[in-house]
Amino acid sequence: MDTRGEDVRLDVSRLESLLESAKLLSSSLQLEDQLRHLMRTVMGRLLVTKGLVALRDGESMRVAIARGLPEVKAGDVFDPEAAEGMGLTALPIGDEDAPLGVIAIGKSLRPDSDTQEREFLQALLSLAAASIANARAHGEVIRSNRELDQRIQELRALIDLVRGLSAMIDPEEVAQLLMLTISGRWAVRRHALMTWKTEQTPIVRLKGVDGAEAEGWKAAVLEASEPVRLGEFILFPIRSGEKTNGLVALGPRAMKLQYTDSDLEFCSGLIAQASVALDNAWHFRDTLYRQQLEKELTLAASIQQDLFPKSMPAMAATDLAARNRQARQVGGDYYDVLPVGGASQYMLCVADIAGKGIYASLLMANIQATLRALLASYTSLPELAARANDLLWASTPSNKYATAIFVRYDPATGECEFVNGGHSDGILLRADGSVEMLTTTGLPVGLFPKREYEAKEFRLHAGDVLLLYSDGVTDACTKDEQEFGVERTVECLRVNTHLPANEILGRAFEAIDEFAAGAPQFDDITVMVVKRTA
């Protein structure tokens, strides 16, 4: 009998089987489908009753699928010694030196396989490696798209909430909109909102929560600045400045889904927006109670003044002072000092809103709320400026925008990073008398969508003084319209650099007033002084 013909037929049979397996592996980008087919093919061809496939996960391998091994579960770390103890032989999937995974199989019920059978198995595992790599890449793309879609949905929800809150002056309506947004997004059936701001009517909104239980949560959030887990509830503080004026409690999600870190960050951002809206609404209602027919500019001025920091935070090796003087009852300048990264660093901000009047004050409040919300999930200064730009552009008319300079400052080292969105150049006076300018690195925020911003770095050393200001300083005029200008601003800083920051601030306003010689102030003046001490 001519066995060569039989060998040829067997080769053809293996080749056909290999091609069929290749088709099945490439017919689906679902990893689970590919692993099931691979396991069926190997176990069926070799008459194996037990086996598993483990895929690389970082430095280790984890079981992805197992058959005939009740003690092994998907997700277990693959242990070669334990597998050998169960009578399994591990074969690499892909490159033997750096395999994508392994297939471990029990003893075959067939007689000893020949060389061609082993070659077939090796070829099958090589094909499987390519298909598995494609499936995992496909899965990663899908996960990335889902995350991107979630971020887009979060941005839309934030914009919708800002639009809704900007039209509300009733604290109860603010609370209702916030809870509808949160409970609807995460399908929460049990939730609560409570406020206890001094001299304000408490707001209590409970669903599926006992009032006594809710009262017991108050102590848990009084000193908290981050979400607090208490039993099956997550508690979020409602803060205004350094005080906690209320809380939001969220119970379990539907279908036993868990809250992710991203969910908690986004919810904190929503509550930060609502916190500012509640403050504005409470101020609005207070003003109406005191003066029922008060003009809108008086009201706006009262709200706006409360948006400025009540005091400057204490920082290591730093003397910090800032002041704003409005040209009218309601101004359009804004400055702030906000903690970044757990208060170890700070963001210094000076902004100038286009226009004057009540709308400028509302946009100022919007900028403050936006910055606070974005800092809850801070990643980098350019991204913060870009996201603030998009949010303001989406929630304001096209003719309303703001120039702004943002400086991230590390008091421990003096290291700084800044983004200048069309604002007046910051002035950095070195201890040796040299001057550096913090020039423009991008367009004003809210002017055009989808803008990118460049960040630049510098460092404050002992004796260095940084001056941030609005154009009301350099544009201050005499009666014959001569401007104070940048050169006089630098000279004023130079002759007073030996003084404390607050006195440098006072001398700057004195110099402007002396130069104007009684001419009326036509623009808001804002100055921030940062002096690096020894």
C-alpha positions as CSV (number, residue, x, y, z in Angstrom):
1,M,0.0,0.0,0.0
2,D,1.3,3.4,-0.9
3,T,1.3,5.4,2.3
4,R,2.5,8.6,0.6
5,G,-1.0,9.2,-0.8
6,E,-2.5,8.8,2.6
7,D,0.1,11.3,4.0
8,V,-0.9,13.8,1.3
9,R,-4.5,13.3,2.1
10,L,-3.8,13.9,5.8
11,D,-1.8,17.1,5.0
12,V,-4.7,18.3,2.9
13,S,-7.2,17.5,5.7
14,R,-5.1,19.4,8.2
15,L,-4.8,22.3,5.9
16,E,-8.5,22.5,5.2
17,S,-9.2,22.3,9.0
18,L,-6.6,25.1,9.5
19,L,-8.2,27.3,6.9
20,E,-11.7,26.7,8.3
21,S,-10.4,27.6,11.8
22,A,-8.8,30.8,10.4
23,K,-12.1,31.8,8.8
24,L,-14.0,31.2,12.0
25,L,-11.5,33.1,14.1
26,S,-11.5,36.1,11.7
27,S,-15.3,36.1,11.3
28,S,-15.8,37.7,14.7
29,L,-14.1,40.5,16.6
30,Q,-15.6,39.3,19.9
31,L,-12.9,37.9,22.1
32,E,-15.1,35.5,23.9
33,D,-16.4,33.9,20.6
34,Q,-12.8,33.4,19.4
35,L,-11.7,31.8,22.6
36,R,-14.7,29.4,22.6
37,H,-13.9,28.4,19.0
38,L,-10.2,27.9,19.8
39,M,-11.0,25.7,22.9
40,R,-13.6,23.6,21.0
41,T,-11.1,23.1,18.1
42,V,-8.2,22.0,20.2
43,M,-10.3,19.8,22.6
44,G,-12.2,18.2,19.8
45,R,-9.2,17.5,17.6
46,L,-7.0,16.1,20.4
47,L,-9.9,14.5,22.4
48,V,-9.1,16.5,25.5
49,T,-11.6,16.7,28.3
50,K,-10.3,19.7,30.2
51,G,-8.4,22.8,29.4
52,L,-8.2,26.6,29.8
53,V,-7.0,29.7,28.0
54,A,-5.2,32.4,29.9
55,L,-4.3,35.8,28.4
56,R,-1.6,38.3,29.5
57,D,-2.8,41.1,31.8
58,G,0.1,43.3,32.6
59,E,2.8,41.3,34.3
60,S,0.6,38.2,34.9
61,M,-1.8,36.0,33.0
62,R,-5.4,35.6,33.9
63,V,-7.8,32.8,33.0
64,A,-10.2,33.9,30.3
65,I,-12.1,30.6,29.7
66,A,-11.9,27.1,31.2
67,R,-13.6,23.8,30.4
68,G,-13.8,20.7,32.6
69,L,-12.0,22.5,35.5
70,P,-14.7,23.4,38.1
71,E,-12.1,24.7,40.5
72,V,-10.8,27.3,38.0
73,K,-12.8,30.5,37.4
74,A,-12.5,33.2,34.7
75,G,-10.3,36.0,36.1
76,D,-8.1,33.8,38.2
77,V,-4.4,34.4,37.9
78,F,-2.8,31.6,35.9
79,D,-0.3,29.6,37.9
80,P,1.9,27.3,35.7
81,E,2.8,25.0,38.6
82,A,-0.8,24.7,39.7
83,A,-1.8,23.9,36.1
84,E,0.9,21.2,35.9
85,G,-0.5,19.8,39.1
86,M,-3.9,19.5,37.5
87,G,-2.4,17.5,34.7
88,L,-2.4,20.4,32.2
89,T,0.3,21.1,29.6
90,A,0.7,24.8,28.7
91,L,1.4,25.9,25.1
92,P,2.2,29.5,24.2
93,I,-0.2,31.5,22.0
94,G,1.9,33.6,19.7
95,D,5.6,34.4,20.2
96,E,7.1,31.8,22.5
97,D,9.4,34.4,24.2
98,A,6.6,36.9,24.7
99,P,3.3,35.0,24.3
100,L,0.0,36.8,24.2
101,G,-1.3,34.0,26.4
102,V,-1.3,30.2,26.9
103,I,-3.6,27.3,26.3
104,A,-3.3,24.6,28.9
105,I,-4.8,21.2,28.0
106,G,-5.2,17.9,29.7
107,K,-3.9,14.5,28.4
108,S,-5.2,13.6,25.0
109,L,-7.4,10.4,24.7
110,R,-5.9,9.8,21.2
111,P,-2.7,7.9,20.6
112,D,0.5,10.0,20.6
113,S,0.1,12.6,18.0
114,D,2.5,12.8,15.1
115,T,4.8,15.7,14.1
116,Q,2.3,17.0,11.6
117,E,-0.4,17.2,14.3
118,R,1.9,19.2,16.5
119,E,2.7,21.5,13.6
120,F,-1.0,22.0,13.0
121,L,-1.6,23.0,16.6
122,Q,1.3,25.4,16.5
123,A,-0.1,27.0,13.3
124,L,-3.5,27.2,14.8
125,L,-2.2,29.0,17.9
126,S,-0.2,31.4,15.7
127,L,-3.4,32.3,13.8
128,A,-5.3,32.6,17.1
129,A,-2.7,35.0,18.5
130,A,-3.3,37.4,15.6
131,S,-7.1,37.1,15.9
132,I,-7.0,37.6,19.7
133,A,-4.8,40.6,19.4
134,N,-7.2,42.2,16.9
135,A,-10.2,41.4,19.1
136,R,-8.5,43.0,22.1
137,A,-7.6,46.0,20.1
138,H,-11.2,46.2,18.8
139,G,-12.5,45.9,22.4
140,E,-10.2,48.7,23.5
141,V,-11.4,51.0,20.7
142,I,-15.0,50.3,21.8
143,R,-14.2,51.1,25.4
144,S,-12.4,54.3,24.5
145,N,-15.4,55.3,22.3
146,R,-17.7,54.6,25.2
147,E,-15.6,56.7,27.6
148,L,-15.5,59.5,25.0
149,D,-19.3,59.3,24.6
150,Q,-19.7,59.5,28.3
151,R,-17.5,62.6,28.6
152,I,-19.5,64.2,25.8
153,Q,-22.7,63.4,27.6
154,E,-21.3,64.8,30.8
155,L,-20.3,68.0,29.1
156,R,-23.8,68.4,27.6
157,A,-25.4,67.7,31.0
158,L,-23.1,70.3,32.6
159,I,-23.9,72.9,29.9
160,D,-27.6,72.2,30.3
161,L,-27.4,72.6,34.0
162,V,-25.5,75.8,33.8
163,R,-28.1,77.2,31.4
164,G,-30.9,76.2,33.6
165,L,-29.3,77.5,36.8
166,S,-28.4,80.9,35.2
167,A,-32.2,81.6,34.8
168,M,-33.1,80.7,38.4
169,I,-33.4,83.0,41.4
170,D,-35.3,80.6,43.6
171,P,-33.3,78.2,45.8
172,E,-36.0,75.6,45.7
173,E,-36.0,75.6,41.9
174,V,-32.2,75.2,41.9
175,A,-32.4,72.2,44.3
176,Q,-35.2,70.6,42.2
177,L,-33.2,71.0,38.9
178,L,-30.0,69.6,40.5
179,M,-31.8,66.5,41.9
180,L,-33.7,65.8,38.7
181,T,-30.4,66.0,36.8
182,I,-28.5,63.7,39.2
183,S,-31.2,61.1,39.9
184,G,-32.2,60.9,36.2
185,R,-28.6,60.4,35.0
186,W,-27.8,57.5,37.4
187,A,-31.3,56.1,37.8
188,V,-31.2,56.6,41.6
189,R,-34.5,55.8,43.4
190,R,-33.4,56.9,46.9
191,H,-31.8,60.3,47.3
192,A,-31.9,63.5,49.4
193,L,-30.9,67.1,49.4
194,M,-30.7,69.3,52.6
195,T,-29.4,72.8,53.2
196,W,-28.9,74.6,56.5
197,K,-27.4,78.0,55.6
198,T,-27.6,80.6,58.4
199,E,-30.6,82.9,58.2
200,Q,-32.0,81.0,55.1
201,T,-35.1,78.8,55.0
202,P,-33.8,75.2,55.0
203,I,-34.3,73.2,51.8
204,V,-35.3,69.5,52.3
205,R,-36.0,67.2,49.4
206,L,-36.2,63.5,50.3
207,K,-37.1,60.5,48.2
208,G,-37.0,57.0,49.7
209,V,-35.1,58.5,52.7
210,D,-36.2,58.9,56.3
211,G,-35.9,62.5,57.7
212,A,-34.2,61.3,60.9
213,E,-31.7,59.3,58.9
214,A,-30.9,62.3,56.7
215,E,-30.4,64.5,59.8
216,G,-27.8,62.1,61.0
217,W,-25.7,62.6,57.9
218,K,-25.1,66.2,58.6
219,A,-22.1,65.6,61.0
220,A,-20.4,63.3,58.4
221,V,-20.0,66.1,55.8
222,L,-19.4,69.3,57.9
223,E,-15.6,69.0,57.6
224,A,-15.5,67.1,54.3
225,S,-14.5,68.5,50.9
226,E,-14.8,65.2,49.0
227,P,-17.6,62.6,48.7
228,V,-18.2,60.5,51.8
229,R,-19.4,56.9,51.7
230,L,-21.8,56.0,54.5
231,G,-23.3,52.6,54.2
232,E,-25.0,52.2,50.9
233,F,-25.2,56.0,50.4
234,I,-22.7,58.5,49.0
235,L,-22.8,62.0,50.6
236,F,-21.6,65.1,48.7
237,P,-21.1,68.3,50.7
238,I,-22.6,71.5,49.4
239,R,-20.0,74.1,50.1
240,S,-19.8,77.9,49.9
241,G,-16.2,79.2,50.5
242,E,-14.9,77.4,53.6
243,K,-18.4,76.5,54.9
244,T,-20.6,73.4,54.3
245,N,-24.2,74.6,53.9
246,G,-25.8,71.3,52.9
247,L,-25.5,67.9,51.4
248,V,-26.7,65.7,48.6
249,A,-27.1,62.0,49.3
250,L,-27.3,59.3,46.5
251,G,-28.4,55.8,47.2
252,P,-27.6,52.7,45.2
253,R,-27.9,52.8,41.4
254,A,-30.5,50.6,39.6
255,M,-29.4,47.1,38.4
256,K,-26.7,47.2,41.2
257,L,-24.4,49.2,39.1
258,Q,-21.5,50.8,40.9
259,Y,-20.5,54.5,40.9
260,T,-17.1,55.0,39.2
261,D,-14.5,57.6,40.2
262,S,-15.5,59.5,37.0
263,D,-19.1,59.5,38.2
264,L,-18.2,60.9,41.6
265,E,-16.0,63.6,40.0
266,F,-18.8,64.6,37.6
267,C,-21.4,64.7,40.3
268,S,-19.1,66.9,42.4
269,G,-18.8,69.3,39.5
270,L,-22.6,69.5,39.1
271,I,-23.0,70.2,42.8
272,A,-20.3,72.8,42.7
273,Q,-22.3,74.6,39.9
274,A,-25.5,74.3,42.0
275,S,-23.7,75.6,45.1
276,V,-22.8,78.8,43.4
277,A,-26.4,79.1,42.0
278,L,-27.8,78.5,45.5
279,D,-25.5,81.2,46.9
280,N,-26.7,83.6,44.2
281,A,-30.3,82.7,44.8
282,W,-30.0,83.2,48.5
283,H,-28.3,86.6,48.0
284,F,-31.0,87.5,45.5
285,R,-33.8,86.6,48.0
286,D,-32.1,88.4,50.8
287,T,-31.8,91.6,48.8
288,L,-35.4,91.4,47.8
289,Y,-36.4,90.9,51.4
290,R,-34.4,94.0,52.5
291,Q,-35.3,96.2,49.6
292,Q,-38.3,94.9,47.6
293,L,-38.0,97.5,44.8
294,E,-34.2,97.7,44.7
295,K,-32.8,98.3,41.2
296,E,-31.1,95.4,39.4
297,L,-27.7,96.9,39.4
298,T,-27.7,97.2,43.2
299,L,-28.7,93.6,43.4
300,A,-26.0,92.5,40.9
301,A,-23.3,94.4,42.8
302,S,-24.3,92.6,46.0
303,I,-24.0,89.2,44.4
304,Q,-20.8,90.1,42.6
305,Q,-18.9,91.3,45.7
306,D,-19.6,88.0,47.4
307,L,-17.9,86.2,44.6
308,F,-14.5,87.7,45.4
309,P,-12.3,85.8,48.0
310,K,-13.0,87.1,51.5
311,S,-9.3,86.6,52.4
312,M,-6.2,85.3,50.7
313,P,-5.0,81.8,51.7
314,A,-1.8,81.5,53.7
315,M,1.0,80.1,51.6
316,A,4.6,79.1,52.4
317,A,7.3,81.6,51.4
318,T,4.6,83.8,49.8
319,D,3.1,87.2,50.4
320,L,-0.1,87.6,48.5
321,A,-2.6,90.5,48.1
322,A,-5.3,91.4,45.6
323,R,-7.9,94.2,45.2
324,N,-10.6,95.2,42.9
325,R,-12.1,98.7,42.5
326,Q,-15.1,99.0,40.2
327,A,-15.8,101.9,37.9
328,R,-19.5,101.5,38.4
329,Q,-21.9,99.9,40.8
330,V,-21.5,96.6,38.9
331,G,-18.2,95.6,37.4
332,G,-16.8,93.1,35.0
333,D,-13.4,92.3,36.6
334,Y,-12.8,89.0,38.4
335,Y,-9.9,87.6,40.5
336,D,-9.6,84.4,42.5
337,V,-7.2,82.1,44.3
338,L,-8.3,78.5,44.1
339,P,-6.7,75.3,45.4
340,V,-5.4,72.7,42.9
341,G,-4.3,69.2,43.8
342,G,-5.5,69.0,47.4
343,A,-4.5,72.6,48.2
344,S,-0.7,71.9,47.8
345,Q,-0.8,74.2,44.7
346,Y,-3.0,77.1,43.8
347,M,-4.5,78.7,40.6
348,L,-4.2,82.5,40.6
349,C,-6.7,84.1,38.2
350,V,-7.4,87.6,37.0
351,A,-10.1,88.0,34.3
352,D,-11.8,90.9,32.6
353,I,-15.4,90.3,31.3
354,A,-16.4,92.1,28.1
355,G,-19.0,94.7,28.8
356,K,-20.4,96.1,32.1
357,G,-23.6,95.8,34.1
358,I,-25.7,92.9,35.4
359,Y,-24.8,90.6,32.5
360,A,-21.1,91.0,33.1
361,S,-21.6,90.2,36.8
362,L,-23.6,87.0,35.8
363,L,-20.9,86.0,33.4
364,M,-18.4,86.6,36.2
365,A,-20.4,84.2,38.4
366,N,-20.5,81.7,35.6
367,I,-16.7,81.8,35.2
368,Q,-16.2,81.2,38.9
369,A,-18.6,78.3,38.9
370,T,-17.0,76.8,35.8
371,L,-13.5,77.1,37.2
372,R,-14.5,75.5,40.5
373,A,-16.3,72.6,38.7
374,L,-13.3,72.0,36.3
375,L,-10.8,72.1,39.1
376,A,-12.6,69.2,40.7
377,S,-11.2,67.1,37.9
378,Y,-8.1,69.1,37.1
379,T,-5.6,67.6,34.7
380,S,-3.5,70.4,33.2
381,L,-3.7,74.2,32.8
382,P,-4.1,74.2,29.0
383,E,-7.0,71.7,29.2
384,L,-8.7,73.7,31.9
385,A,-8.5,76.9,29.8
386,A,-9.8,75.0,26.7
387,R,-12.7,73.4,28.6
388,A,-13.6,76.7,30.3
389,N,-13.6,78.3,26.9
390,D,-15.9,75.7,25.4
391,L,-18.3,75.9,28.4
392,L,-18.5,79.7,28.3
393,W,-18.9,79.8,24.5
394,A,-21.8,77.3,24.7
395,S,-23.6,79.1,27.5
396,T,-23.2,82.8,26.5
397,P,-24.0,85.0,23.5
398,S,-21.3,85.3,20.9
399,N,-20.5,88.9,21.9
400,K,-19.8,88.0,25.6
401,Y,-16.4,86.7,26.5
402,A,-13.5,87.3,28.9
403,T,-9.8,87.9,28.8
404,A,-8.1,85.9,31.6
405,I,-4.7,84.9,32.9
406,F,-4.3,81.7,34.9
407,V,-1.2,81.0,36.9
408,R,-0.6,77.6,38.6
409,Y,1.6,78.3,41.6
410,D,3.4,75.8,43.9
411,P,4.3,77.7,47.1
412,A,6.7,74.9,48.2
413,T,9.0,75.4,45.2
414,G,8.0,78.6,43.6
415,E,7.4,76.8,40.3
416,C,4.7,78.4,38.1
417,E,2.9,77.7,34.9
418,F,0.7,80.2,33.1
419,V,-1.9,80.5,30.3
420,N,-2.7,84.0,29.1
421,G,-6.0,84.2,27.1
422,G,-5.8,87.6,25.5
423,H,-5.2,89.3,28.8
424,S,-2.9,92.1,29.8
425,D,0.7,90.9,30.1
426,G,1.7,89.8,33.6
427,I,4.8,91.6,34.9
428,L,7.5,89.5,36.7
429,L,10.1,91.8,38.4
430,R,13.1,89.7,39.4
431,A,15.1,90.5,42.5
432,D,18.0,91.6,40.3
433,G,15.8,94.3,38.7
434,S,15.2,92.5,35.4
435,V,11.7,92.3,34.0
436,E,9.9,89.4,32.3
437,M,6.4,89.6,30.7
438,L,3.7,86.9,30.8
439,T,2.5,87.4,27.3
440,T,-0.6,86.1,25.5
441,T,-0.7,82.3,24.8
442,G,-4.2,82.0,23.4
443,L,-7.5,83.8,22.6
444,P,-10.0,85.2,25.2
445,V,-12.1,82.5,26.7
446,G,-15.6,82.1,25.4
447,L,-14.9,83.9,22.1
448,F,-14.6,80.9,19.8
449,P,-15.1,77.2,20.4
450,K,-12.5,74.4,20.2
451,R,-9.5,76.6,20.9
452,E,-6.1,75.4,22.2
453,Y,-4.0,77.1,24.7
454,E,-0.2,77.0,25.3
455,A,1.2,76.9,28.8
456,K,4.6,78.5,29.7
457,E,6.7,77.9,32.8
458,F,8.7,80.1,35.1
459,R,9.9,80.1,38.7
460,L,9.6,82.7,41.5
461,H,12.7,83.1,43.6
462,A,13.2,85.0,46.8
463,G,12.6,88.7,46.2
464,D,10.8,88.2,42.9
465,V,7.4,90.0,42.6
466,L,4.6,89.0,40.2
467,L,2.0,91.5,39.2
468,L,-1.3,90.4,37.6
469,Y,-3.8,93.1,36.7
470,S,-6.7,94.1,34.4
471,D,-6.4,96.7,31.6
472,G,-8.0,99.3,33.9
473,V,-4.5,99.8,35.3
474,T,-2.6,100.6,32.1
475,D,-5.6,102.3,30.5
476,A,-6.2,104.7,33.4
477,C,-6.3,108.2,31.8
478,T,-5.8,111.8,32.7
479,K,-8.3,114.5,31.7
480,D,-6.3,115.0,28.5
481,E,-6.4,111.2,27.8
482,Q,-2.8,110.3,28.6
483,E,-2.6,106.7,29.6
484,F,-0.9,105.3,32.7
485,G,0.7,102.6,30.5
486,V,2.9,99.6,31.1
487,E,6.1,101.5,31.7
488,R,4.7,103.5,34.6
489,T,3.2,100.2,36.0
490,V,6.6,98.5,35.9
491,E,8.3,101.6,37.5
492,C,5.7,101.7,40.2
493,L,6.4,98.1,41.0
494,R,10.1,98.6,40.9
495,V,10.3,101.5,43.4
496,N,8.0,99.6,45.9
497,T,9.3,96.1,45.5
498,H,10.9,96.1,49.0
499,L,7.4,96.6,50.6
500,P,5.0,93.9,51.7
501,A,2.5,92.8,49.0
502,N,-0.5,94.7,50.5
503,E,1.5,97.9,50.6
504,I,2.7,97.4,47.0
505,L,-1.0,97.1,46.2
506,G,-1.8,100.3,48.0
507,R,1.0,102.2,46.3
508,A,-0.2,101.0,42.9
509,F,-3.7,102.5,43.4
510,E,-2.2,105.7,44.9
511,A,0.0,106.1,41.8
512,I,-2.9,105.6,39.4
513,D,-5.1,108.1,41.3
514,E,-2.2,110.6,41.5
515,F,-1.6,110.2,37.7
516,A,-5.3,110.6,36.8
517,A,-5.4,113.8,38.9
518,G,-9.2,113.7,39.5
519,A,-10.2,112.3,36.1
520,P,-13.1,109.8,36.5
521,Q,-12.4,106.1,36.6
522,F,-14.0,104.7,33.4
523,D,-12.9,101.0,33.8
524,D,-12.6,98.5,36.6
525,I,-9.2,98.2,38.2
526,T,-8.0,94.8,39.5
527,V,-4.5,94.2,40.9
528,M,-2.9,91.0,42.3
529,V,0.6,91.0,43.9
530,V,2.5,87.8,44.6
531,K,5.8,88.3,46.4
532,R,8.2,85.4,47.0
533,T,9.8,85.7,50.4
534,A,12.9,84.1,51.7
